[in-house]
Amino acid sequence: MTDDAEFDFDSGLLEEELRQAAAVLDPMPPALLQIAVDAYALHDLDARVAELTFDSLADAVPVRGATGVPRMLTFTAGEVTLDVEVTEEGLMGQVLPPGPARIEVLGGPQAAVPLTADDLGRFTAAPPSGPFALRLRTDDDVVVTEWLRA
């Protein structure tokens, strides 16, 4: 029989020593840390998630011979609709019902790009370089879209 006292150790101390060893032997790349921080920043308890209700890549009928066709996206969250056109030149969108809004284009390790929609709810942005999401803030609401590839 073995004595349980032989195996008595402080698991918290062991965990801390393993964390320190991992930090020295396999440090987290700064870009990955920034992605994690940005992903956490996306977490907004008051935000509603806008459902993708139309994507021209999946829902539209393709036109034979058409090239360079913009991708059309529609997101819906309750009474708020966000229509977005994605092209090589950038993003163009409109918030419905129309009105001023603050919009952020979220994109991986890059800082969120802040935009302001005009009184008709229209906005434009540079083309995203990879996966992106949009965060919309009005006086009454915060809406976040799912992440998509341009």
C-alpha positions in Angstrom: 0.0 0.0 0.0 1.1 3.5 -0.7 0.9 6.4 1.6 -1.3 9.3 0.4 1.1 11.8 2.0 3.7 10.9 -0.7 1.5 12.4 -3.3 0.4 15.6 -1.5 1.3 18.6 -3.5 0.1 22.1 -4.2 -1.7 22.1 -7.6 -1.9 25.9 -7.6 1.9 26.1 -7.3 2.4 23.4 -10.0 0.0 25.3 -12.4 1.9 28.6 -11.8 5.3 26.9 -12.5 3.9 25.4 -15.7 2.6 28.8 -16.8 6.0 30.3 -16.2 7.8 27.5 -18.1 5.3 27.9 -21.1 5.8 31.7 -21.1 9.6 31.2 -21.4 9.7 28.1 -23.7 6.7 28.8 -25.9 5.7 32.5 -25.7 2.4 33.7 -27.3 3.1 35.6 -30.5 2.1 39.3 -30.1 -0.3 39.1 -33.2 -2.2 36.2 -31.6 -2.5 38.0 -28.3 -3.9 41.0 -30.2 -6.4 38.8 -32.0 -7.5 37.4 -28.6 -7.9 40.9 -27.1 -9.9 42.1 -30.1 -12.1 39.0 -30.0 -12.8 39.7 -26.4 -13.5 43.4 -27.2 -16.2 42.2 -29.6 -17.9 40.6 -26.6 -20.6 43.1 -25.7 -23.3 42.0 -23.3 -25.8 44.6 -24.6 -25.2 43.7 -28.3 -27.7 41.8 -30.3 -26.4 39.5 -33.0 -27.6 40.4 -36.5 -28.7 37.3 -38.5 -27.4 37.0 -42.0 -30.7 36.9 -44.0 -29.3 37.3 -47.5 -25.9 36.5 -49.0 -25.6 36.8 -52.8 -23.0 34.1 -52.9 -25.5 31.6 -51.6 -28.9 33.1 -52.3 -28.7 34.8 -55.7 -29.1 33.2 -59.1 -25.7 33.4 -60.9 -25.5 35.3 -64.2 -23.5 33.5 -66.8 -20.5 35.5 -67.9 -20.8 38.1 -65.1 -17.4 38.9 -63.5 -16.6 41.3 -60.7 -20.1 41.2 -59.3 -20.4 42.7 -55.8 -21.3 40.6 -52.9 -24.6 41.7 -51.4 -25.2 41.0 -47.7 -28.3 41.7 -45.5 -28.2 41.4 -41.7 -31.3 41.7 -39.5 -31.7 42.2 -35.8 -35.2 43.0 -34.8 -36.2 46.2 -36.5 -32.7 47.0 -37.6 -31.5 46.0 -41.1 -28.0 46.4 -42.3 -27.5 46.1 -46.1 -23.8 45.8 -47.2 -22.2 45.7 -50.7 -18.7 44.2 -50.7 -16.5 45.0 -53.7 -12.7 45.2 -54.4 -13.0 48.9 -53.9 -14.6 48.6 -50.4 -17.7 48.3 -48.4 -20.9 50.4 -49.0 -23.8 50.0 -46.7 -27.0 51.4 -45.3 -28.6 51.1 -41.9 -32.4 50.8 -41.9 -34.4 52.5 -40.6 -32.3 55.3 -41.8 -30.5 57.5 -39.3 -27.1 58.4 -38.0 -25.1 55.5 -36.5 -21.6 54.6 -35.5 -20.2 51.6 -37.2 -17.0 49.7 -36.7 -15.4 47.4 -39.2 -13.7 44.6 -37.2 -11.0 42.7 -38.8 -8.6 40.4 -37.0 -5.5 41.9 -35.5 -6.1 45.3 -37.0 -7.7 48.0 -34.9 -11.5 48.5 -35.5 -12.1 51.1 -38.2 -14.7 53.6 -36.9 -17.2 55.0 -39.4 -20.2 57.3 -39.1 -23.4 56.7 -41.1 -25.1 59.8 -42.5 -28.7 60.8 -41.8 -29.9 58.3 -44.4 -27.9 55.5 -42.7 -25.3 55.3 -45.5 -21.6 54.5 -45.0 -18.5 53.4 -46.9 -15.2 51.8 -45.8 -12.0 50.5 -47.3 -12.1 46.8 -48.4 -11.4 44.4 -45.6 -8.2 42.4 -46.0 -9.6 39.2 -44.4 -12.5 38.1 -42.2 -14.6 40.9 -40.9 -17.6 41.8 -38.8 -19.5 45.0 -38.3 -20.6 46.5 -35.0 -23.4 49.1 -35.3 -24.2 51.5 -32.5 -27.2 53.8 -32.5 -28.5 55.8 -29.6 -30.7 52.9 -28.5 -29.0 49.8 -29.8 -25.8 47.8 -30.3 -25.8 45.2 -33.1 -23.0 42.9 -34.1 -22.8 40.8 -37.3 -21.2 37.5 -37.6 -17.7 37.2 -39.0 -17.5 36.8 -42.8 -14.8 36.5 -45.5 -14.8 39.3 -48.0 
